[in-house]
Amino acid sequence: MKYIHPVRPSFLSQLIQLFLMLSGRRKRLEKEGQEFDYFEYPGMFHVWMVLTMLPESKTVVKQIGDLVRE
């Protein structure tokens, strides 16, 4: 049995705040016709990207790194 580190509640609340902020920003950018990068992973559960053992989380970390380096 592998041990999974618990996620701190403060970290989760920060992720939720970030999601809400970005969700509103995405709608505003779409309305204004602005160009932006948006990635969606249908069927994934909330904050799945913090589970680094998932292949999808490795993909998203790479996508974030690529965007930051642009």
N, CA, C and O atoms as a GROMACS GRO file, in nm:
protein
  280
    1MET      N    1   0.083  -0.118   0.000
    1MET     CA    2   0.000   0.000   0.000
    1MET      C    3   0.088   0.125   0.000
    1MET      O    4   0.175   0.140   0.086
    2LYS      N    5   0.066   0.213  -0.095
    2LYS     CA    6   0.145   0.336  -0.103
    2LYS      C    7   0.079   0.445  -0.020
    2LYS      O    8  -0.043   0.453  -0.010
    3TYR      N    9   0.162   0.529   0.038
    3TYR     CA   10   0.114   0.641   0.118
    3TYR      C   11   0.098   0.763   0.027
    3TYR      O   12   0.190   0.798  -0.047
    4ILE      N   13  -0.016   0.827   0.034
    4ILE     CA   14  -0.040   0.950  -0.042
    4ILE      C   15  -0.043   1.065   0.058
    4ILE      O   16  -0.118   1.061   0.155
    5HIS      N   17   0.039   1.166   0.035
    5HIS     CA   18   0.042   1.281   0.124
    5HIS      C   19  -0.091   1.354   0.121
    5HIS      O   20  -0.147   1.378   0.013
    6PRO      N   21  -0.143   1.390   0.236
    6PRO     CA   22  -0.269   1.467   0.237
    6PRO      C   23  -0.248   1.607   0.183
    6PRO      O   24  -0.140   1.664   0.199
    7VAL      N   25  -0.348   1.662   0.121
    7VAL     CA   26  -0.342   1.798   0.069
    7VAL      C   27  -0.391   1.892   0.178
    7VAL      O   28  -0.498   1.870   0.235
    8ARG      N   29  -0.314   1.994   0.207
    8ARG     CA   30  -0.351   2.090   0.311
    8ARG      C   31  -0.477   2.165   0.270
    8ARG      O   32  -0.490   2.204   0.154
    9PRO      N   33  -0.570   2.188   0.364
    9PRO     CA   34  -0.692   2.262   0.334
    9PRO      C   35  -0.665   2.402   0.278
    9PRO      O   36  -0.739   2.448   0.191
   10SER      N   37  -0.560   2.469   0.326
   10SER     CA   38  -0.531   2.604   0.275
   10SER      C   39  -0.494   2.597   0.127
   10SER      O   40  -0.530   2.687   0.050
   11PHE      N   41  -0.424   2.492   0.087
   11PHE     CA   42  -0.388   2.474  -0.053
   11PHE      C   43  -0.513   2.453  -0.138
   11PHE      O   44  -0.526   2.510  -0.246
   12LEU      N   45  -0.605   2.370  -0.087
   12LEU     CA   46  -0.730   2.347  -0.161
   12LEU      C   47  -0.811   2.476  -0.176
   12LEU      O   48  -0.866   2.502  -0.283
   13SER      N   49  -0.818   2.555  -0.071
   13SER     CA   50  -0.895   2.679  -0.081
   13SER      C   51  -0.829   2.774  -0.180
   13SER      O   52  -0.899   2.848  -0.250
   14GLN      N   53  -0.697   2.774  -0.187
   14GLN     CA   54  -0.627   2.858  -0.285
   14GLN      C   55  -0.657   2.810  -0.427
   14GLN      O   56  -0.676   2.892  -0.517
   15LEU      N   57  -0.661   2.678  -0.447
   15LEU     CA   58  -0.693   2.625  -0.580
   15LEU      C   59  -0.836   2.662  -0.621
   15LEU      O   60  -0.861   2.696  -0.736
   16ILE      N   61  -0.927   2.654  -0.527
   16ILE     CA   62  -1.067   2.688  -0.556
   16ILE      C   63  -1.078   2.836  -0.593
   16ILE      O   64  -1.147   2.871  -0.689
   17GLN      N   65  -1.010   2.922  -0.517
   17GLN     CA   66  -1.012   3.065  -0.548
   17GLN      C   67  -0.954   3.091  -0.686
   17GLN      O   68  -1.007   3.172  -0.762
   18LEU      N   69  -0.843   3.023  -0.719
   18LEU     CA   70  -0.781   3.040  -0.850
   18LEU      C   71  -0.876   2.994  -0.960
   18LEU      O   72  -0.890   3.062  -1.062
   19PHE      N   73  -0.941   2.879  -0.940
   19PHE     CA   74  -1.035   2.829  -1.040
   19PHE      C   75  -1.148   2.928  -1.065
   19PHE      O   76  -1.182   2.957  -1.179
   20LEU      N   77  -1.206   2.980  -0.957
   20LEU     CA   78  -1.316   3.076  -0.972
   20LEU      C   79  -1.271   3.202  -1.044
   20LEU      O   80  -1.343   3.256  -1.127
   21MET      N   81  -1.151   3.249  -1.011
   21MET     CA   82  -1.099   3.368  -1.076
   21MET      C   83  -1.076   3.342  -1.225
   21MET      O   84  -1.115   3.423  -1.310
   22LEU      N   85  -1.014   3.228  -1.256
   22LEU     CA   86  -0.985   3.198  -1.396
   22LEU      C   87  -1.111   3.169  -1.476
   22LEU      O   88  -1.118   3.203  -1.594
   23SER      N   89  -1.210   3.109  -1.414
   23SER     CA   90  -1.335   3.081  -1.482
   23SER      C   91  -1.403   3.211  -1.524
   23SER      O   92  -1.449   3.222  -1.637
   24GLY      N   93  -1.408   3.307  -1.435
   24GLY     CA   94  -1.466   3.437  -1.469
   24GLY      C   95  -1.384   3.510  -1.574
   24GLY      O   96  -1.440   3.575  -1.662
   25ARG      N   97  -1.252   3.499  -1.564
   25ARG     CA   98  -1.164   3.563  -1.661
   25ARG      C   99  -1.182   3.501  -1.799
   25ARG      O  100  -1.183   3.572  -1.900
   26ARG      N  101  -1.196   3.369  -1.805
   26ARG     CA  102  -1.214   3.301  -1.934
   26ARG      C  103  -1.340   3.352  -2.002
   26ARG      O  104  -1.339   3.381  -2.122
   27LYS      N  105  -1.449   3.362  -1.926
   27LYS     CA  106  -1.574   3.411  -1.985
   27LYS      C  107  -1.559   3.553  -2.038
   27LYS      O  108  -1.610   3.587  -2.145
   28ARG      N  109  -1.489   3.638  -1.961
   28ARG     CA  110  -1.468   3.776  -2.004
   28ARG      C  111  -1.383   3.781  -2.131
   28ARG      O  112  -1.414   3.858  -2.223
   29LEU      N  113  -1.276   3.701  -2.137
   29LEU     CA  114  -1.190   3.699  -2.255
   29LEU      C  115  -1.266   3.651  -2.378
   29LEU      O  116  -1.250   3.706  -2.487
   30GLU      N  117  -1.349   3.548  -2.360
   30GLU     CA  118  -1.430   3.499  -2.472
   30GLU      C  119  -1.523   3.609  -2.522
   30GLU      O  120  -1.536   3.630  -2.642
   31LYS      N  121  -1.587   3.677  -2.430
   31LYS     CA  122  -1.682   3.784  -2.465
   31LYS      C  123  -1.612   3.896  -2.540
   31LYS      O  124  -1.667   3.954  -2.634
   32GLU      N  125  -1.487   3.928  -2.498
   32GLU     CA  126  -1.411   4.034  -2.562
   32GLU      C  127  -1.340   3.990  -2.690
   32GLU      O  128  -1.282   4.073  -2.760
   33GLY      N  129  -1.344   3.860  -2.720
   33GLY     CA  130  -1.280   3.810  -2.841
   33GLY      C  131  -1.128   3.801  -2.829
   33GLY      O  132  -1.058   3.801  -2.931
   34GLN      N  133  -1.077   3.794  -2.706
   34GLN     CA  134  -0.932   3.786  -2.683
   34GLN      C  135  -0.882   3.644  -2.709
   34GLN      O  136  -0.954   3.547  -2.688
   35GLU      N  137  -0.758   3.633  -2.754
   35GLU     CA  138  -0.696   3.503  -2.777
   35GLU      C  139  -0.632   3.455  -2.646
   35GLU      O  140  -0.566   3.533  -2.577
   36PHE      N  141  -0.651   3.327  -2.612
   36PHE     CA  142  -0.592   3.270  -2.492
   36PHE      C  143  -0.586   3.119  -2.504
   36PHE      O  144  -0.656   3.060  -2.587
   37ASP      N  145  -0.503   3.057  -2.422
   37ASP     CA  146  -0.491   2.912  -2.419
   37ASP      C  147  -0.583   2.858  -2.311
   37ASP      O  148  -0.586   2.909  -2.199
   38TYR      N  149  -0.659   2.755  -2.345
   38TYR     CA  150  -0.750   2.692  -2.249
   38TYR      C  151  -0.747   2.542  -2.272
   38TYR      O  152  -0.764   2.496  -2.385
   39PHE      N  153  -0.725   2.466  -2.167
   39PHE     CA  154  -0.719   2.321  -2.177
   39PHE      C  155  -0.824   2.262  -2.084
   39PHE      O  156  -0.836   2.302  -1.968
   40GLU      N  157  -0.901   2.168  -2.136
   40GLU     CA  158  -1.004   2.103  -2.055
   40GLU      C  159  -0.983   1.952  -2.061
   40GLU      O  160  -0.950   1.897  -2.166
   41TYR      N  161  -1.002   1.886  -1.950
   41TYR     CA  162  -0.987   1.742  -1.940
   41TYR      C  163  -1.119   1.682  -1.894
   41TYR      O  164  -1.139   1.665  -1.773
   42PRO      N  165  -1.210   1.650  -1.986
   42PRO     CA  166  -1.340   1.594  -1.947
   42PRO      C  167  -1.325   1.464  -1.868
   42PRO      O  168  -1.238   1.381  -1.896
   43GLY      N  169  -1.411   1.449  -1.770
   43GLY     CA  170  -1.414   1.327  -1.691
   43GLY      C  171  -1.316   1.324  -1.575
   43GLY      O  172  -1.316   1.230  -1.496
   44MET      N  173  -1.233   1.427  -1.562
   44MET     CA  174  -1.137   1.428  -1.452
   44MET      C  175  -1.204   1.489  -1.328
   44MET      O  176  -1.290   1.575  -1.340
   45PHE      N  177  -1.163   1.444  -1.211
   45PHE     CA  178  -1.219   1.491  -1.086
   45PHE      C  179  -1.148   1.619  -1.040
   45PHE      O  180  -1.044   1.656  -1.094
   46HIS      N  181  -1.206   1.684  -0.942
   46HIS     CA  182  -1.154   1.812  -0.893
   46HIS      C  183  -1.009   1.799  -0.844
   46HIS      O  184  -0.975   1.704  -0.774
   47VAL      N  185  -0.928   1.892  -0.879
   47VAL     CA  186  -0.783   1.903  -0.847
   47VAL      C  187  -0.705   1.775  -0.878
   47VAL      O  188  -0.612   1.739  -0.804
   48TRP      N  189  -0.740   1.707  -0.985
   48TRP     CA  190  -0.670   1.585  -1.025
   48TRP      C  191  -0.525   1.611  -1.060
   48TRP      O  192  -0.442   1.520  -1.048
   49MET      N  193  -0.492   1.732  -1.103
   49MET     CA  194  -0.356   1.760  -1.149
   49MET      C  195  -0.252   1.756  -1.038
   49MET      O  196  -0.132   1.751  -1.066
   50VAL      N  197  -0.295   1.759  -0.912
   50VAL     CA  198  -0.198   1.749  -0.802
   50VAL      C  199  -0.158   1.604  -0.774
   50VAL      O  200  -0.063   1.581  -0.699
   51LEU      N  201  -0.227   1.509  -0.833
   51LEU     CA  202  -0.192   1.367  -0.817
   51LEU      C  203  -0.091   1.331  -0.926
   51LEU      O  204  -0.128   1.286  -1.034
   52THR      N  205   0.035   1.352  -0.898
   52THR     CA  206   0.140   1.343  -0.999
   52THR      C  207   0.164   1.202  -1.052
   52THR      O  208   0.241   1.185  -1.147
   53MET      N  209   0.099   1.102  -0.994
   53MET     CA  210   0.116   0.966  -1.047
   53MET      C  211   0.026   0.940  -1.169
   53MET      O  212   0.041   0.838  -1.236
   54LEU      N  213  -0.067   1.032  -1.196
   54LEU     CA  214  -0.154   1.017  -1.312
   54LEU      C  215  -0.084   1.065  -1.439
   54LEU      O  216  -0.020   1.170  -1.438
   55PRO      N  217  -0.094   0.989  -1.548
   55PRO     CA  218  -0.033   1.034  -1.673
   55PRO      C  219  -0.086   1.171  -1.718
   55PRO      O  220  -0.011   1.251  -1.774
   56GLU      N  221  -0.214   1.197  -1.694
   56GLU     CA  222  -0.273   1.325  -1.734
   56GLU      C  223  -0.212   1.441  -1.657
   56GLU      O  224  -0.196   1.550  -1.711
   57SER      N  225  -0.177   1.419  -1.531
   57SER     CA  226  -0.117   1.528  -1.453
   57SER      C  227   0.023   1.560  -1.505
   57SER      O  228   0.065   1.675  -1.503
   58LYS      N  229   0.095   1.459  -1.552
   58LYS     CA  230   0.227   1.484  -1.613
   58LYS      C  231   0.211   1.566  -1.740
   58LYS      O  232   0.292   1.654  -1.768
   59THR      N  233   0.106   1.536  -1.815
   59THR     CA  234   0.080   1.612  -1.938
   59THR      C  235   0.049   1.758  -1.906
   59THR      O  236   0.101   1.848  -1.972
   60VAL      N  237  -0.035   1.782  -1.806
   60VAL     CA  238  -0.073   1.920  -1.774
   60VAL      C  239   0.046   1.998  -1.718
   60VAL      O  240   0.059   2.117  -1.746
   61VAL      N  241   0.131   1.935  -1.640
   61VAL     CA  242   0.250   2.003  -1.588
   61VAL      C  243   0.340   2.044  -1.705
   61VAL      O  244   0.397   2.153  -1.704
   62LYS      N  245   0.353   1.956  -1.805
   62LYS     CA  246   0.432   1.989  -1.924
   62LYS      C  247   0.368   2.106  -1.999
   62LYS      O  248   0.438   2.198  -2.043
   63GLN      N  249   0.236   2.102  -2.015
   63GLN     CA  250   0.167   2.212  -2.085
   63GLN      C  251   0.189   2.345  -2.013
   63GLN      O  252   0.213   2.447  -2.078
   64ILE      N  253   0.180   2.344  -1.882
   64ILE     CA  254   0.202   2.467  -1.805
   64ILE      C  255   0.345   2.517  -1.825
   64ILE      O  256   0.368   2.636  -1.847
   65GLY      N  257   0.441   2.425  -1.818
   65GLY     CA  258   0.582   2.462  -1.839
   65GLY      C  259   0.604   2.521  -1.977
   65GLY      O  260   0.675   2.620  -1.991
   66ASP      N  261   0.544   2.460  -2.079
   66ASP     CA  262   0.557   2.512  -2.215
   66ASP      C  263   0.500   2.653  -2.228
   66ASP      O  264   0.558   2.738  -2.293
   67LEU      N  265   0.385   2.676  -2.165
   67LEU     CA  266   0.322   2.808  -2.171
   67LEU      C  267   0.408   2.913  -2.099
   67LEU      O  268   0.420   3.026  -2.145
   68VAL      N  269   0.465   2.875  -1.986
   68VAL     CA  270   0.547   2.970  -1.910
   68VAL      C  271   0.673   3.006  -1.988
   68VAL      O  272   0.718   3.120  -1.985
   69ARG      N  273   0.729   2.909  -2.058
   69ARG     CA  274   0.851   2.934  -2.135
   69ARG      C  275   0.828   3.013  -2.263
   69ARG      O  276   0.924   3.064  -2.321
   70GLU      N  277   0.704   3.025  -2.310
   70GLU     CA  278   0.675   3.099  -2.435
   70GLU      C  279   0.711   3.244  -2.423
   70GLU      O  280   0.693   3.320  -2.519
   0.00000   0.00000   0.00000
